[in-house]
Amino acid sequence: MQKSLSIDDSPNWFLLFVQAVLIGAFTGVLVGLFRYMNDHITAYFVHAYQKPAFGSTWLWIVVFVLLFVFAVVSILLLRWERLIGGSGIPQVEIMMRGDLKMNWWRVLISKFLGALTSLAGGLSLGREGPCIMMGASLGVGVGRLWYSKEQAHARRLLAAGGSAGLAAAFGAPIAGFCFIFEEAKLPLLRSLVLSCVISCFTAVWVMQAIFGFPLVFPFSVHQLLPWQYWWSILFIGILMGLLGVFYNRILIGLTYWVDRTKMLPLHLRVFIPFFISGLLLYFYPTVLVGYGVSSIQLEHLALPFSALIILLFIKLLFSATSYASGVAGGLLMPILLMGAVAGANIVSALTAYQLLDAQYSGVLLAMAMAGLFGASIRAPLTGAFLMIEMTGSYTNAILIIITAYIASFVANKLHNQPVYDTLRERAEASLLPTKAN
């Protein structure tokens, strides 16, 4: 049964414009605030960690107590609103199909606080999934100004909010637009296209006007990769396709194991990644965002090849463990960061054998990040435009796009299901038991 057909397919075009602008503006402010708070909380903790006094025993006790508090807050929020578990993208996709409704303000508050808590606790999760869900909830909230609760869940309003959320999360309006159609597989109706375009660009414009965030990955990517290195497109695409399949299988296998096992009740499965985060902070802080090497340092190969391999392996395992816990947090940023580490591995090997000039390492990192995104999510155009917009690499756009499509092709040929397709089926079984049966 199709929901809200008249609102989606026969809209008042002036009203559509007003609603899209409002959704984009509110999403830009909210996501900008979320990013601002997350950046400053992380910076505060990193600064405290770098002080000499941090080596004392009592301060480490404080750290684990704080992580315990973060875990408790996450548990309470999950019990208050069960829809906020995980990235939120599968839930939003189910809503856009008309099979699920939400209390928009409760989802908005709990997702904001839950994701902020997870990221502050050092878990290897992303902000984009929560931002998409918060944007979608704002879409419903704006819809309630005109429509009933049922009509406010119209696909157009959810899609506009969700796409604006991703656009603001990464400062990438084209990628936000692509994602909602490529991943959610919505039809290219005029009302959906216009709503998403308007809301995406409005969200990024409002956010930048207020907060002025810089490029997320300011690599040195403005010089075109010389043609003699173009063989690396196929090489990186194949490797990222294989890595994407490997990551998907680890993530999905662990997530379903956690679902099935009786050894891990909710409180225990949430405590584990926070405890691991504390251990990593003590023994191996390099893997934690803000504490280890930055993306710019990866571009300049701040770590040797052997250290990069270890970092990639631990990052992959910690990302899968963090997501399998069910706390609020996304997959996309960890995938991009793993792609950056994998790209640094490739560049390190190629430069060691003098097969690549190191000045083009940033281009290869961007290609690897888009490739891993395309292989795991199976949304290569979105992954490519994410990297193009997040790095400002318009000169090498076609190379990044081709790499993403090659990686996606390899993953498809290995018959690996896109990660969000699997997670959506899992969410349907949990949230729609009658449909699952």
NUKOL-738580 format. One record per residue (C-alpha): x, y, z; residue in three letters. Coordinates in nm, 4 decimals, padded with zeros to 6 digits. Last residue first. Example, Ala and Ser with C-alpha at 12.3 -4.5 7.8 and 13.67 -1.06 7.14 Angstrom:
<rs>
((01.3670 -00.1060 00.7140) "SER"),
((01.2300 -00.4500 00.7800) "ALA"),
</rs>
This chain:
<rs>
((00.6925 -01.3766 00.9687) "ASN"),
((00.9266 -01.0898 00.8964) "ALA"),
((00.6316 -00.8679 00.8059) "LYS"),
((00.4634 -00.9406 01.1407) "THR"),
((00.7908 -00.8797 01.3225) "PRO"),
((00.8384 -00.5323 01.1725) "LEU"),
((01.1004 -00.3662 01.3954) "LEU"),
((01.3397 -00.6578 01.4441) "SER"),
((01.2973 -00.8476 01.1168) "ALA"),
((01.2774 -00.5184 00.9276) "GLU"),
((01.5971 -00.3958 01.0961) "ALA"),
((01.7835 -00.7131 00.9925) "ARG"),
((01.6597 -00.6782 00.6350) "GLU"),
((01.7762 -00.3157 00.6414) "ARG"),
((02.1161 -00.4245 00.7731) "LEU"),
((02.1568 -00.6673 00.4845) "THR"),
((02.0645 -00.4057 00.2255) "ASP"),
((02.2847 -00.1567 00.4093) "TYR"),
((02.5932 -00.3775 00.3686) "VAL"),
((02.5532 -00.4380 -00.0025) "PRO"),
((02.5267 -00.8161 -00.0624) "GLN"),
((02.8468 -00.9932 -00.1631) "ASN"),
((02.8144 -01.2000 -00.4787) "HIS"),
((03.1897 -01.1842 -00.5550) "LEU"),
((03.0999 -01.0256 -00.8895) "LYS"),
((02.9108 -00.7557 -00.7027) "ASN"),
((03.2146 -00.6731 -00.4891) "ALA"),
((03.4335 -00.6491 -00.8009) "VAL"),
((03.1820 -00.4205 -00.9741) "PHE"),
((03.1648 -00.1921 -00.6688) "SER"),
((03.5438 -00.1623 -00.6671) "ALA"),
((03.5449 -00.0830 -01.0410) "ILE"),
((03.2685 00.1745 -00.9948) "TYR"),
((03.4546 00.3544 -00.7170) "ALA"),
((03.7761 00.3604 -00.9187) "THR"),
((03.5951 00.5063 -01.2212) "ILE"),
((03.4443 00.7859 -01.0120) "ILE"),
((03.7785 00.8756 -00.8528) "ILE"),
((03.9504 00.8913 -01.1911) "LEU"),
((03.6700 01.1069 -01.3361) "ILE"),
((03.6919 01.3527 -01.0478) "ALA"),
((04.0679 01.4075 -01.0657) "ASN"),
((04.0479 01.7834 -01.1273) "THR"),
((03.7415 01.8135 -00.9029) "TYR"),
((03.9470 01.7070 -00.6010) "SER"),
((03.7960 01.9464 -00.3451) "GLY"),
((03.8756 01.6859 -00.0798) "THR"),
((03.5316 01.6456 00.0779) "MET"),
((03.3517 01.7321 -00.2473) "GLU"),
((03.5378 01.4858 -00.4712) "ILE"),
((03.5514 01.2270 -00.1953) "MET"),
((03.1794 01.2373 -00.1308) "LEU"),
((03.1165 01.2576 -00.5048) "PHE"),
((03.2938 00.9254 -00.5565) "ALA"),
((03.1228 00.7532 -00.2657) "GLY"),
((02.7809 00.8687 -00.3848) "THR"),
((02.8519 00.7525 -00.7395) "LEU"),
((02.9802 00.4189 -00.6111) "PRO"),
((02.6763 00.3282 -00.3984) "ALA"),
((02.7450 -00.0378 -00.3308) "ARG"),
((02.7808 00.0348 00.0427) "ILE"),
((03.0882 -00.1867 00.0904) "SER"),
((03.2460 -00.1787 -00.2546) "ALA"),
((03.1585 00.1817 -00.3377) "GLY"),
((03.2802 00.3080 -00.0013) "PHE"),
((03.6030 00.1093 -00.0388) "LEU"),
((03.6555 00.2591 -00.3833) "GLY"),
((03.5802 00.6158 -00.2782) "ALA"),
((03.8386 00.5865 -00.0006) "MET"),
((04.0924 00.4222 -00.2310) "ALA"),
((04.0536 00.6933 -00.4965) "MET"),
((04.0903 00.9699 -00.2367) "ALA"),
((04.4051 00.8022 -00.1009) "LEU"),
((04.5393 00.7672 -00.4548) "LEU"),
((04.4912 01.1394 -00.5178) "VAL"),
((04.6582 01.2289 -00.1879) "GLY"),
((04.9612 01.0143 -00.2752) "SER"),
((05.0304 01.2134 -00.5917) "TYR"),
((05.3387 01.3930 -00.4517) "GLN"),
((05.4811 01.0518 -00.3598) "ALA"),
((05.5701 00.9756 -00.7238) "ASP"),
((05.4602 00.6207 -00.7903) "LEU"),
((05.6217 00.2935 -00.9028) "LEU"),
((05.9451 00.3672 -00.7181) "GLN"),
((05.9360 00.0292 -00.5383) "TYR"),
((05.8977 00.1987 -00.1981) "ALA"),
((05.6626 00.4524 -00.3578) "THR"),
((05.4250 00.1759 -00.4620) "LEU"),
((05.4274 00.0007 -00.1235) "ALA"),
((05.3691 00.3187 00.0769) "SER"),
((05.1038 00.4345 -00.1680) "VAL"),
((04.9142 00.1071 -00.1292) "ILE"),
((04.9335 00.1128 00.2490) "ASN"),
((04.8288 00.4802 00.2506) "ALA"),
((04.5276 00.3852 00.0398) "GLY"),
((04.4342 00.1184 00.2928) "ALA"),
((04.4615 00.3775 00.5712) "VAL"),
((04.2476 00.6237 00.3732) "ALA"),
((03.9948 00.3521 00.2895) "GLY"),
((03.9748 00.2640 00.6558) "MET"),
((03.8997 00.6303 00.7228) "LEU"),
((03.6284 00.6301 00.4560) "LEU"),
((03.4728 00.3148 00.5979) "ILE"),
((03.4886 00.4589 00.9505) "PRO"),
((03.3109 00.7711 00.8167) "MET"),
((03.0372 00.5683 00.6453) "LEU"),
((02.9342 00.3251 00.9160) "LEU"),
((02.7147 00.5298 01.1477) "GLY"),
((02.6521 00.5692 01.5192) "GLY"),
((02.3898 00.5136 01.7852) "ALA"),
((02.4720 00.2039 01.9901) "VAL"),
((02.3948 -00.1445 01.8569) "GLY"),
((02.7073 -00.3179 01.9882) "SER"),
((02.7669 -00.4573 01.6386) "ALA"),
((02.8692 -00.1087 01.5231) "TYR"),
((03.1549 -00.0726 01.7720) "SER"),
((03.2781 -00.4277 01.7158) "THR"),
((03.2846 -00.3833 01.3370) "ALA"),
((03.4734 -00.0539 01.3690) "SER"),
((03.7160 -00.2065 01.6212) "PHE"),
((03.7917 -00.4980 01.3881) "LEU"),
((03.8493 -00.2766 01.0834) "LEU"),
((04.0583 -00.0233 01.2763) "LYS"),
((04.2713 -00.3056 01.4193) "ILE"),
((04.3433 -00.4471 01.0725) "PHE"),
((04.4090 -00.1082 00.9117) "LEU"),
((04.6414 00.0034 01.1932) "LEU"),
((04.8394 -00.3207 01.1751) "ILE"),
((04.8870 -00.2799 00.7990) "ILE"),
((04.9843 00.0856 00.8443) "LEU"),
((05.2455 -00.0076 01.1053) "ALA"),
((05.4063 -00.2548 00.8640) "SER"),
((05.4095 00.0025 00.5811) "PHE"),
((05.5799 00.2723 00.7863) "PRO"),
((05.3772 00.5531 00.9468) "LEU"),
((05.3728 00.9274 00.8694) "ALA"),
((05.3069 00.8456 00.5047) "LEU"),
((05.2486 01.2051 00.3875) "HIS"),
((04.8892 01.1298 00.2945) "GLU"),
((04.8492 00.9455 00.6233) "LEU"),
((04.9628 01.2604 00.8041) "GLN"),
((04.6882 01.4517 00.6246) "ILE"),
((04.4322 01.1893 00.7285) "SER"),
((04.5403 01.2350 01.0882) "SER"),
((04.7660 00.9977 01.2774) "VAL"),
((04.6556 00.9025 01.6254) "GLY"),
((04.4596 01.0691 01.9040) "TYR"),
((04.1992 01.2576 01.7023) "GLY"),
((04.0083 00.9496 01.5893) "VAL"),
((04.1270 00.6422 01.7799) "LEU"),
((04.3496 00.3868 01.6031) "VAL"),
((04.6746 00.5578 01.7026) "THR"),
((04.5739 00.5378 02.0705) "PRO"),
((04.7229 00.1847 02.0963) "TYR"),
((04.7853 00.0705 02.4555) "PHE"),
((04.6113 00.3241 02.6809) "TYR"),
((04.3570 00.4721 02.4401) "LEU"),
((04.3059 00.1239 02.2975) "LEU"),
((04.2182 -00.0090 02.6418) "LEU"),
((03.9715 00.2734 02.6976) "GLY"),
((03.8080 00.2145 02.3588) "SER"),
((03.7864 -00.1564 02.4413) "ILE"),
((03.5857 -00.0660 02.7527) "PHE"),
((03.3530 00.1504 02.5444) "PHE"),
((03.3228 -00.1321 02.2917) "PRO"),
((03.2286 -00.3853 02.5646) "ILE"),
((02.9814 -00.1762 02.7658) "PHE"),
((02.7181 -00.1752 02.4911) "VAL"),
((02.7141 -00.5534 02.4441) "ARG"),
((02.6994 -00.5945 02.8230) "LEU"),
((02.4006 -00.3646 02.8789) "HIS"),
((02.2014 -00.5136 02.5939) "LEU"),
((02.2467 -00.8786 02.6914) "PRO"),
((02.5522 -01.0573 02.5529) "LEU"),
((02.5829 -01.4271 02.6366) "MET"),
((02.2506 -01.5154 02.4779) "LYS"),
((02.4011 -01.5064 02.1308) "THR"),
((02.1811 -01.4439 01.8305) "ARG"),
((02.1987 -01.0668 01.7846) "ASP"),
((02.5711 -01.0548 01.8721) "VAL"),
((02.6327 -01.3233 01.6095) "TRP"),
((02.4296 -01.1242 01.3583) "TYR"),
((02.6460 -00.8171 01.4135) "THR"),
((02.9713 -01.0164 01.4054) "LEU"),
((02.8878 -01.1818 01.0734) "GLY"),
((02.7592 -00.8571 00.9244) "ILE"),
((03.0733 -00.6620 01.0149) "LEU"),
((03.3244 -00.9346 00.9251) "ILE"),
((03.1480 -01.0142 00.5974) "ARG"),
((03.1162 -00.6492 00.5036) "ASN"),
((03.4834 -00.5841 00.5807) "TYR"),
((03.6019 -00.8719 00.3610) "PHE"),
((03.3756 -00.7641 00.0745) "VAL"),
((03.5030 -00.4065 00.1004) "GLY"),
((03.8648 -00.5262 00.1113) "LEU"),
((03.8180 -00.7240 -00.2104) "LEU"),
((03.6565 -00.4303 -00.3902) "GLY"),
((03.9231 -00.1989 -00.2495) "MET"),
((04.1947 -00.4185 -00.3990) "LEU"),
((04.0217 -00.4353 -00.7380) "ILE"),
((03.9620 -00.0600 -00.7566) "GLY"),
((04.3145 00.0189 -00.6401) "ILE"),
((04.4740 -00.1846 -00.9192) "PHE"),
((04.2273 -00.0710 -01.1852) "LEU"),
((04.2842 00.2964 -01.1045) "ILE"),
((04.6590 00.2381 -01.0479) "SER"),
((04.7014 00.1832 -01.4228) "TRP"),
((04.6413 00.5586 -01.4485) "TRP"),
((04.9920 00.6282 -01.3235) "TYR"),
((05.1451 00.6938 -01.6657) "GLN"),
((04.8494 00.9277 -01.7376) "TRP"),
((04.9637 01.1830 -01.4837) "PRO"),
((04.7285 01.2364 -01.1838) "LEU"),
((04.5841 01.5842 -01.2288) "LEU"),
((04.7042 01.8340 -00.9707) "GLN"),
((04.4386 01.9494 -00.7238) "HIS"),
((04.4674 01.6517 -00.4918) "VAL"),
((04.6877 01.7694 -00.2067) "SER"),
((04.4515 01.6410 00.0598) "PHE"),
((04.2182 01.8636 00.2618) "PRO"),
((03.9963 01.5802 00.3916) "PHE"),
((03.7021 01.7297 00.5849) "VAL"),
((03.7254 02.0605 00.3998) "LEU"),
((03.6855 02.3531 00.6408) "PRO"),
((03.3753 02.4188 00.8555) "PHE"),
((03.2338 02.7717 00.8468) "GLY"),
((02.9946 02.7421 01.1428) "PHE"),
((02.7044 02.9760 01.0659) "ILE"),
((02.7340 03.0396 00.6919) "ALA"),
((02.8730 02.6892 00.6403) "GLN"),
((02.5715 02.5286 00.8053) "MET"),
((02.3232 02.7490 00.6204) "VAL"),
((02.4850 02.6788 00.2823) "TRP"),
((02.5196 02.3049 00.3506) "VAL"),
((02.1569 02.2682 00.4559) "ALA"),
((02.0241 02.4848 00.1738) "THR"),
((02.2191 02.2854 -00.0860) "PHE"),
((02.0815 01.9564 00.0406) "CYS"),
((01.7246 02.0813 00.1019) "SER"),
((01.6848 02.2290 -00.2464) "ILE"),
((01.8293 01.9281 -00.4277) "VAL"),
((01.6334 01.6818 -00.2132) "CYS"),
((01.2973 01.8545 -00.2577) "SER"),
((01.3524 01.9039 -00.6307) "LEU"),
((01.4418 01.5393 -00.6910) "VAL"),
((01.1616 01.4018 -00.4750) "LEU"),
((00.8916 01.6204 -00.6324) "SER"),
((01.0189 01.5557 -00.9831) "ARG"),
((01.0096 01.1796 -00.9335) "LEU"),
((01.3391 00.9964 -00.9795) "LEU"),
((01.2272 00.6773 -00.8062) "PRO"),
((01.3909 00.6037 -00.4708) "LEU"),
((01.6696 00.3461 -00.4589) "LYS"),
((01.7560 00.4151 -00.0936) "ALA"),
((02.1260 00.3792 -00.1795) "GLU"),
((02.1404 00.5465 -00.5207) "GLU"),
((01.8478 00.7852 -00.4749) "PHE"),
((01.9156 00.9131 -00.1220) "ILE"),
((02.2884 00.8888 -00.1715) "PHE"),
((02.3059 01.0975 -00.4877) "CYS"),
((02.1477 01.4049 -00.3244) "PHE"),
((02.3768 01.3873 -00.0224) "GLY"),
((02.6755 01.3337 -00.2521) "ALA"),
((02.5851 01.6489 -00.4448) "ILE"),
((02.5447 01.8459 -00.1200) "PRO"),
((02.8819 01.7471 00.0326) "ALA"),
((02.9693 01.9317 00.3528) "GLY"),
((03.0185 01.5918 00.5154) "PHE"),
((02.7463 01.5825 00.7804) "ALA"),
((02.5590 01.8642 00.6062) "ALA"),
((02.5053 01.6674 00.2862) "ALA"),
((02.4239 01.3516 00.4812) "LEU"),
((02.1558 01.5291 00.6821) "GLY"),
((02.0213 01.7129 00.3770) "ALA"),
((01.9686 01.3772 00.2057) "SER"),
((01.7775 01.2451 00.5064) "GLY"),
((01.5638 01.5563 00.5457) "GLY"),
((01.4622 01.5744 00.1811) "ALA"),
((01.4029 01.1994 00.1679) "ALA"),
((01.1813 01.2026 00.4767) "LEU"),
((00.9778 01.4946 00.3453) "LEU"),
((00.9339 01.3439 -00.0014) "ARG"),
((00.8491 00.9980 00.1332) "ARG"),
((00.5575 01.1347 00.3308) "ALA"),
((00.5881 01.0727 00.7041) "HIS"),
((00.4056 01.4016 00.7687) "ALA"),
((00.0989 01.2458 00.6011) "GLN"),
((00.0501 00.9969 00.8835) "GLU"),
((00.1110 01.2495 01.1606) "LYS"),
((-00.1353 01.4899 00.9957) "SER"),
((-00.0093 01.7631 00.7696) "TYR"),
((00.0927 02.1278 00.7529) "TRP"),
((00.3268 02.2073 01.0444) "LEU"),
((00.3637 01.8320 01.0957) "ARG"),
((00.5641 01.8178 00.7730) "GLY"),
((00.8381 02.0276 00.9323) "VAL"),
((00.8683 01.7700 01.2112) "GLY"),
((00.8640 01.4808 00.9631) "VAL"),
((01.1515 01.6385 00.7704) "GLY"),
((01.3229 01.7129 01.1017) "LEU"),
((01.3085 01.3405 01.1748) "SER"),
((01.4641 01.2726 00.8340) "ALA"),
((01.7463 01.5151 00.9112) "GLY"),
((01.8083 01.3482 01.2462) "MET"),
((01.8179 01.0101 01.0715) "MET"),
((02.0627 01.1323 00.8099) "ILE"),
((02.2740 01.3018 01.0775) "CYS"),
((02.2797 00.9795 01.2813) "PRO"),
((02.4025 00.7892 00.9752) "GLY"),
((02.6616 01.0572 00.8865) "GLU"),
((02.8288 01.0917 01.2265) "ARG"),
((03.0433 00.7819 01.1985) "GLY"),
((03.1492 00.5079 01.4373) "LEU"),
((03.4790 00.3802 01.5720) "SER"),
((03.3927 00.4323 01.9373) "LEU"),
((03.5990 00.6990 02.1151) "GLY"),
((03.3559 00.7693 02.3974) "GLY"),
((03.2902 01.1160 02.2562) "ALA"),
((03.1714 00.9480 01.9369) "LEU"),
((02.9283 00.7212 02.1206) "SER"),
((02.8006 01.0011 02.3449) "THR"),
((02.7426 01.2386 02.0528) "LEU"),
((02.5609 00.9624 01.8669) "ALA"),
((02.3314 00.8954 02.1614) "GLY"),
((02.2671 01.2621 02.2376) "LEU"),
((02.1654 01.3518 01.8825) "PHE"),
((01.9826 01.0222 01.8273) "LYS"),
((01.7878 01.0628 02.1533) "SER"),
((01.6804 01.4182 02.0805) "ILE"),
((01.5809 01.3649 01.7165) "LEU"),
((01.4172 01.0281 01.7778) "VAL"),
((01.2062 01.1829 02.0542) "ARG"),
((01.1170 01.4802 01.8347) "TRP"),
((01.0154 01.2651 01.5378) "TRP"),
((00.8046 01.0023 01.7136) "ASN"),
((00.8542 00.7520 01.4375) "MET"),
((00.6610 00.5637 01.1728) "LYS"),
((00.7398 00.2442 00.9825) "LEU"),
((00.6225 00.0589 00.6716) "ASP"),
((00.5782 00.3532 00.4332) "GLY"),
((00.8697 00.2713 00.2042) "ARG"),
((01.0374 00.5924 00.3187) "MET"),
((01.0069 00.4682 00.6749) "MET"),
((01.1919 00.1466 00.5905) "ILE"),
((01.4709 00.3538 00.4344) "GLU"),
((01.4854 00.5710 00.7473) "VAL"),
((01.5258 00.2613 00.9658) "GLN"),
((01.8034 00.1249 00.7453) "PRO"),
((01.9837 00.4631 00.7660) "ILE"),
((01.9629 00.4914 01.1440) "GLY"),
((02.3335 00.4216 01.1916) "SER"),
((02.2957 00.1677 01.4688) "GLY"),
((02.0250 00.1877 01.7341) "GLY"),
((01.8109 00.5043 01.7297) "ILE"),
((01.4791 00.3239 01.6699) "LEU"),
((01.4785 00.1725 02.0206) "ARG"),
((01.3886 00.5024 02.1875) "GLU"),
((01.3931 00.5124 02.5701) "TRP"),
((01.5741 00.1807 02.6015) "ARG"),
((01.8368 00.2898 02.3511) "LEU"),
((01.8740 00.6221 02.5349) "LEU"),
((01.9247 00.4471 02.8685) "LEU"),
((02.1848 00.2134 02.7212) "ILE"),
((02.3801 00.4979 02.5607) "SER"),
((02.3768 00.6951 02.8865) "VAL"),
((02.5105 00.3906 03.0725) "VAL"),
((02.7890 00.3461 02.8160) "ALA"),
((02.8907 00.7116 02.8429) "PHE"),
((02.8973 00.6784 03.2228) "VAL"),
((03.1246 00.3728 03.1983) "PHE"),
((03.3501 00.5655 02.9605) "LEU"),
((03.3735 00.8401 03.2223) "LEU"),
((03.4595 00.5854 03.4909) "VAL"),
((03.7229 00.4395 03.2581) "PHE"),
((03.8831 00.7803 03.2057) "VAL"),
((03.8657 00.8738 03.5753) "VAL"),
((04.0522 00.5527 03.6622) "ILE"),
((04.3109 00.6512 03.4034) "TRP"),
((04.3432 00.9857 03.5807) "LEU"),
((04.3971 00.8066 03.9115) "TRP"),
((04.6832 00.6024 03.7711) "THR"),
((04.8936 00.8961 03.6558) "SER"),
((05.0068 00.9176 03.2942) "GLY"),
((04.7646 01.1977 03.2197) "PHE"),
((04.9761 01.4353 03.4263) "ALA"),
((05.2026 01.4931 03.1251) "PRO"),
((04.9169 01.6561 02.9273) "LYS"),
((04.8467 01.5040 02.5864) "GLN"),
((04.5323 01.3245 02.7018) "TYR"),
((04.3759 01.6521 02.8191) "ALA"),
((04.4267 01.8034 02.4732) "HIS"),
((04.2776 01.4953 02.3079) "VAL"),
((03.9758 01.5093 02.5422) "PHE"),
((03.9153 01.8776 02.4684) "TYR"),
((03.9612 01.8317 02.0929) "ALA"),
((03.7088 01.5456 02.0941) "THR"),
((03.4536 01.7576 02.2820) "ILE"),
((03.5207 02.0492 02.0470) "HIS"),
((03.4787 01.8484 01.7282) "ASP"),
((03.1672 01.6690 01.8563) "ASN"),
((03.0056 01.9950 01.9673) "MET"),
((03.0705 02.1659 01.6338) "TYR"),
((02.9595 01.8612 01.4330) "ARG"),
((02.6322 01.8395 01.6271) "PHE"),
((02.5746 02.2136 01.6015) "LEU"),
((02.6315 02.1982 01.2257) "GLY"),
((02.3962 01.9012 01.2068) "VAL"),
((02.1261 02.1005 01.3858) "LEU"),
((02.1747 02.4265 01.1944) "VAL"),
((02.2004 02.2601 00.8537) "GLY"),
((01.9037 02.0355 00.9298) "THR"),
((01.6865 02.3319 01.0244) "PHE"),
((01.7842 02.5137 00.7052) "ALA"),
((01.7417 02.2115 00.4788) "GLY"),
((01.4013 02.1216 00.6213) "ILE"),
((01.2868 02.4829 00.6003) "LEU"),
((01.4097 02.5194 00.2412) "VAL"),
((01.2441 02.1912 00.1409) "ALA"),
((00.9154 02.2931 00.3054) "GLN"),
((00.9081 02.6297 00.1312) "VAL"),
((00.9890 02.4770 -00.2076) "PHE"),
((00.7277 02.2038 -00.1702) "LEU"),
((00.4724 02.4662 -00.0680) "LEU"),
((00.5405 02.6564 -00.3888) "PHE"),
((00.5115 02.3328 -00.5875) "TRP"),
((00.1822 02.2187 -00.4327) "ASN"),
((00.2462 01.8507 -00.4621) "PRO"),
((00.1004 01.5808 -00.6851) "SER"),
((00.3428 01.2870 -00.6504) "ASP"),
((00.4662 01.2977 -00.2935) "ASP"),
((00.1798 01.4731 -00.1163) "ILE"),
((-00.0866 01.3050 -00.3283) "SER"),
((00.0586 00.9576 -00.2792) "LEU"),
((00.0794 00.9836 00.1002) "SER"),
((00.1476 00.6129 00.1525) "LYS"),
((00.1498 00.3366 -00.1027) "GLN"),
((00.0000 00.0000 00.0000) "MET"),
</rs>
